[in-house]
Amino acid sequence: MENEEANKTKMSSKGVSQRQKNLTWEKYEAVLNGGKDEATNRGFRVVKGTMRTYQQHKLRLSAYYDKRWVLPDGTHTEPIEYHI
């Protein structure tokens, strides 16, 4: 059982319902090559004492990287301080 846990790859997506989390390596690669991966969350919410349904459109995967400056080759990065 432990060996199976060690070989399992973890993929996650914040803010998206469990039903929407069918992520694959192909989807990650498509996003890195300029695509977008979107999802729609649906659920129930109480508003002023009334139960209502809602839909929320979310960007599930994005290649945007705000921690470092991505260089034109798309692979290498530099600290943001060099570009401010």
N, C-alpha and C positions, 0 to 999 in steps of 0.2 A: 504494500500500500504506500509506503514512504517513497519508493522508487517512482511510482506513478505521479505522485505529487511533485517530485523534483523535476520531472520531465515536462510538466504542464507549463505552457506559455501563458503569461498573464497579459491580457489586453483590457484596457478600461476606458471609459468615456464618462466624464463627470456631467451630471445633470440630465442624463437621458434614462428613460425607464428601462427596466430589465428586458422587456420585450423587444426593444430597439437595439440591443447590444449584440447584434450579429456581425461583429467585426472580423475581417479577414486580412491577411497580409496584402492581398490584391487591392483592397480599399485603401490601406495605408499608402501603398505605392502610387495609386492613382492621385491621391491628395498631394503627395510630394511632387508629382509631375504637373501640378497646376489645377487639379480638380477640387471639388468641394463634396463633402458628404453631409447631408442634412437629415434630420429626423423630426418627427412630430410627436410631442407628448400629449396625451389625452387623459383627462381625469375629471374628478368631481371636486368642487370647492363650495364652501358655504359663504354666501355674500349677503349680509344684512338679514340673517336668519333663513335664507332661501338656498336650497341646494341647486347648484348650477353645474353644467358641464363646461369644460374649456379645452381649447387646443392651443398648444404652444410650439411654434416652429423654432428649432435650435440647429446651430451648426455643430454637428457631431464631431467631425474631424477637420482640422485646419493645419496648413503648413506654416502659419504665422508664428514667428518666434520672437518674443519681445525681450528676451534676456540678453541676447548678444546681436551684433550686426552681422547679417549673413552676406558674405562676399559674392560678387557676380558669378562665380563658378557654382554657387548653390550648395557647396559642401563645407567650405571653410568659414570660420567666423572670427570676429574680433570683438573686444570689449566695446560697449556702447560709448564709453568716455572718449574714444578716439573720434567719434562722429558727431559729438554735440557742439 
